[in-house]
Amino acid sequence: MTREPRRAVATSSERGFVIVAVLWILVALSALATIFSVYLSNSAQALAVTDAGLQTEALVSASLELTTYQLLLAGDKARPAQGSFRFRLDNAEVLVAFTSEAGRVDLNFASKEMLANLFAVLGADEKVANEAADRIVGWRTRPKANAANEEEALYGAAGLTYSPRQSFFTHVNELSLVLGVPPELVDRALPFVTVFSGSPNVDVLIAPPEVIAALPGMTPAVLNDFLNQRPALSGDQSAIAAALGPAQANATVPKSKSFRVLTTLSFDNGRRTSSEVVIALGEDKNPYHVLSWQDDVEAGHRPRKLASG
């Protein structure tokens, strides 16, 4: 007679346990569903970023190939030192601007005077400008055999844990490692220097005003006159020399096979990005090869007021 209630109590208890277990399973499943949803969302975002990166790289590569085609098609003599074009591909508007590296000051070949002048134009005082130019020459110059390495000693005395390369710069960012060049001066100089020109001279027909102002012998009056005349000048060296006067020594129209290509992508979804790539023209089998590639750059730099003097 007493067994029936016990069974009823046991059955009720078991049912309660089952309900609690089911609730825990539902909570666990809900947590798993949430985790899986977050995982899918993150994966989708990662795939979207990767897809955008691949698309950007493909479009920039297309711009390099089209630039190379135009430059090689023109031939060595008629090759333009700068130019631009646009095209549309893969839901994006592509604007391409290319410029010869000969319009920049080459850290490996420019004279000490020209380097010092450039830093002065960019706002450095005479002492800092001359010191920076000295140290750049020291960085790129091989030490003399059987002689004390004075340049290396300067870095040691300054407490630096590295020595000067004492060979050619391989990238303009190495300028930040050169003793005596303040970081703010490095930032100002980067838009005007290169390591890919291979010439001590600059192409004054395409060089920015800051670079022309750095030419040894240049004066503010001559600079202003030249900039006014430049749009009408051709590649005639005698006409350029006449326009530059005493500053003509380092002003030629050197032909360079290295070009800086700025590609600006404007996608239909509103995304916009720019990439700057330096290429060197090659031969038929290898029309070009990449010397430097930087994504997410600003399209150009703001004009800087020239230092008076």
CORWOHU-V275917 format. One line per field, one symbol per residue. ss: DSSP state (~ for helix, > for strand, _ for the rest). psi: psi as a letter, one per 40 degrees, with the letter a starting at -180 (. if undefined). burial: + if it has 16 or more other C-alpha atoms within 10 Angstrom, else -. A space follows every 10 residues. Layout:
ss: ???
psi: ???
burial: ???
//
This chain:
ss: __~~~~~~~~ ~~~~~~~~~~ ~~~~~~~~~~ ~~~~~~~~~~ ~~~~~~~~~~ ~~~~~~~~~~ ~~~~~~~~~~ ~~~~~~~~__ _>>>>>>>>_ _>>>>>>>>> ~~~_>>____ _~~~~~~~~~ ~____~~~~~ ~~~~~~~~~~ _________~ ~~~~~~~___ __________ _~~~~~~___ __~~~~~~~~ ~~>>______ _>>_____~~ ~~~______~ ~~~~~~~~~~ ______~~~~ ~~~~~~~___ >>_____>>> >>>>>>>___ _>>>>>>>>> >______>>> >>>>>_____ _________
psi: dedddddddd dddddddddd dddddddddd dddddddddd dddddddddd dddddddddd dddddddddd ddddiddehi eiiiiiihhf fihhhhhihi eeeihhdeei iddddddddd deeiiddddd ddddddddde hhiiifihgd dddddddeei eiiidfiihe ideedeehhe hidddddddd eeiieedeie iiheeeiidd dddehheiid dddddddddd deiaehdddd ddddbeeede hagihiehih hhhhhhidee ihiiihhhih iaaddgdiih dihhifiiga iiihhihi.
burial: ---------- ---------- ---------- ---------- ---------- -----+--++ --++--++-- ++-------- ++-------- -+++++++++ ++++++++++ ++++++++++ ++++---+++ -+++++++++ +-+------- ++--+----- --++++-++- -+--++++++ +---++--+- -+++++++++ ++++++++++ +++++++++- -++--++--- ---------+ --++--++-+ ++++++++++ +++++++--- ---+++++++ +------+-- +---+----- ---------
//
